[in-house]
Amino acid sequence: MSESFPFWPVAFVTGSSRGIGRGIALALAAKGFDVAVHGRSNAVEAQRTADEIVALGRRATVVLGEIGDLARHEAMIEEAEAALGPLTTFVNNAGVGALKRGDVLEASVESYDHCMLYNAKAAFFLTQAVARRMVTRPRDPAGYYSILLVSSVSATAASINRGEYCVSKAATAMIAQVFAARLAREGVYVFDIQPGVIETDMSRPALADYQRRIDEEGLTLIPRLGQPQDVGTVAASIAAGGLPYVSGQVIRVDGAMLLPRL
Ligand SMILES: NC(=O)c1ccc[n+]([C@@H]2O[C@H](COP(=O)([O-])OP(=O)(O)OC[C@H]3O[C@@H](n4cnc5c(N)ncnc54)[C@H](OP(=O)(O)O)[C@@H]3O)[C@@H](O)[C@H]2O)c1
């Protein structure tokens, strides 16, 4: 990390008690970031992530909060900044799957609203709340404020057994585009990270089938399931300035699953 950075690099990673967010939080710590670890309610797992960050020689704090409660957003960010200082990176990772996989002809309003509340509405307003703070802060030409949104290959690839999730992730991807367009001139760079199939609690029920499709059908050109640290390494490289003169780009961490082929 550049020594001329205006503040010590501090990241807030939503949904970092477990899964992909945890992988991102640990990779950021390994790059020199202090990290606010967040989860909805799982204080034990969140503390475990925080302890590993401290073991890497960085500072960590735990912030718990329901992202669907928009009135809680300011307080969550405030809590993180009070403990660690101004945020230089915010990772909108927390998200949910469809309530039930099944034919899109049977998708329920409840599942649609569930996906849209967490993957779209909460991500939009969290991004807005953080961006409002970042634009008021002093900038350093060598410095790098970033906001990363974790959408999914499902923002692009249509799955007919969880259509409402795909629709909500397309919204997450557009949040990245809109805020990238607004914030580039302010020195805040925004990226859309699109994981493929990553081994976590969320994907666990479908993993055996995906593994079979990797082995038998070549679903991913890199022939393995993704791991949270794969996404973490990519996210931390971006946050540490590894992609200079870039904003608004989609970065797929999907084992080349969506590479167009003939
Ligand atoms: N796994 C995949 O294959 C995959 C692929 C593409 C995209 N993604 C996306 O990557 C992100 C992370 O997925 P994951 O697989 O790591 O999920 P996960 O294993 O289910 O972990 C979800 C994390 O988000 C938090 N969270 C969930 N709902 C929340 C809410 N309403 N308020 C606050 N925190 C909440 C959880 O906190 P608690 O621990 O407190 O519950 C947990 O830390 C999601 O946006 C997902 O859509 C995942």
The ligand as a Tripos MOL2 file, in Angstrom:
@<TRIPOS>MOLECULE
LIG
   48    52     1     0     0
SMALL
NO_CHARGES

@<TRIPOS>ATOM
      1 N1        -21.2440  -18.7410   -2.8750 N.am      1 LIG1
      2 C1        -21.3370  -18.5400   -4.1890 C.2       1 LIG1
      3 O1        -21.1620  -19.4750   -5.0130 O.2       1 LIG1
      4 C2        -21.6400  -17.1680   -4.7170 C.ar      1 LIG1
      5 C3        -21.5580  -16.9740   -6.1100 C.ar      1 LIG1
      6 C4        -21.8040  -15.7160   -6.6210 C.ar      1 LIG1
      7 C5        -22.1200  -14.6670   -5.7770 C.ar      1 LIG1
      8 N2        -22.2070  -14.8820   -4.4380 N.ar      1 LIG1
      9 C6        -22.5300  -13.7240   -3.6050 C.3       1 LIG1
     10 O2        -21.4750  -13.5130   -2.6940 O.3       1 LIG1
     11 C7        -21.9840  -12.9390   -1.4930 C.3       1 LIG1
     12 C8        -21.5380  -13.7820   -0.2990 C.3       1 LIG1
     13 O3        -22.0400  -15.0890   -0.4870 O.3       1 LIG1
     14 P1        -21.6090  -16.3150    0.4360 P.3       1 LIG1
     15 O4        -21.7530  -17.5130   -0.3990 O.co2     1 LIG1
     16 O5        -20.3350  -16.0210    1.1150 O.co2     1 LIG1
     17 O6        -22.8140  -16.2810    1.4970 O.3       1 LIG1
     18 P2        -22.9420  -16.9620    2.9570 P.3       1 LIG1
     19 O7        -21.9320  -18.0460    3.1090 O.co2     1 LIG1
     20 O8        -24.3880  -17.2770    3.0850 O.co2     1 LIG1
     21 O9        -22.5650  -15.7530    3.9570 O.3       1 LIG1
     22 C9        -23.4090  -14.6510    3.9670 C.3       1 LIG1
     23 C10       -22.8100  -13.5440    4.7970 C.3       1 LIG1
     24 O10       -23.6530  -12.3950    4.6680 O.3       1 LIG1
     25 C11       -24.2160  -12.0630    5.9320 C.3       1 LIG1
     26 N3        -25.6120  -11.6810    5.7150 N.ar      1 LIG1
     27 C12       -26.5400  -12.3720    5.0150 C.ar      1 LIG1
     28 N4        -27.7190  -11.7210    5.0530 N.ar      1 LIG1
     29 C13       -27.5180  -10.6060    5.7820 C.ar      1 LIG1
     30 C14       -28.3670   -9.5570    6.2020 C.ar      1 LIG1
     31 N5        -29.6480   -9.5110    5.8540 N.pl3     1 LIG1
     32 N6        -27.8340   -8.5680    6.9790 N.ar      1 LIG1
     33 C15       -26.5450   -8.6150    7.3360 C.ar      1 LIG1
     34 N7        -25.6890   -9.5910    6.9830 N.ar      1 LIG1
     35 C16       -26.1820  -10.5790    6.2100 C.ar      1 LIG1
     36 C17       -24.0680  -13.3020    6.8000 C.3       1 LIG1
     37 O11       -24.0390  -12.9130    8.1820 O.3       1 LIG1
     38 P3        -24.3400  -14.0020    9.3980 P.3       1 LIG1
     39 O12       -23.1070  -14.8830    9.4720 O.co2     1 LIG1
     40 O13       -24.5340  -13.1920   10.6100 O.co2     1 LIG1
     41 O14       -25.5610  -14.7460    8.9650 O.co2     1 LIG1
     42 C18       -22.7410  -13.8550    6.2730 C.3       1 LIG1
     43 O15       -21.6590  -13.1270    6.8300 O.3       1 LIG1
     44 C19       -23.5020  -12.8670   -1.6620 C.3       1 LIG1
     45 O16       -23.8540  -11.5840   -2.1060 O.3       1 LIG1
     46 C20       -23.7680  -13.8930   -2.7520 C.3       1 LIG1
     47 O17       -24.9330  -13.6150   -3.4560 O.3       1 LIG1
     48 C21       -21.9830  -16.1070   -3.8930 C.ar      1 LIG1
@<TRIPOS>BOND
     1     1     2 1
     2     2     3 2
     3     2     4 1
     4     4     5 ar
     5     4    48 ar
     6     5     6 ar
     7     6     7 ar
     8     7     8 ar
     9     8     9 1
    10     8    48 ar
    11     9    10 1
    12     9    46 1
    13    10    11 1
    14    11    12 1
    15    11    44 1
    16    12    13 1
    17    13    14 1
    18    14    15 2
    19    14    16 1
    20    14    17 1
    21    17    18 1
    22    18    19 2
    23    18    20 1
    24    18    21 1
    25    21    22 1
    26    22    23 1
    27    23    24 1
    28    23    42 1
    29    24    25 1
    30    25    26 1
    31    25    36 1
    32    26    27 ar
    33    26    35 ar
    34    27    28 ar
    35    28    29 ar
    36    29    30 ar
    37    29    35 ar
    38    30    31 1
    39    30    32 ar
    40    32    33 ar
    41    33    34 ar
    42    34    35 ar
    43    36    37 1
    44    36    42 1
    45    37    38 1
    46    38    39 2
    47    38    40 1
    48    38    41 1
    49    42    43 1
    50    44    45 1
    51    44    46 1
    52    46    47 1
@<TRIPOS>SUBSTRUCTURE
     1 LIG1         1 GROUP 0 **** ****
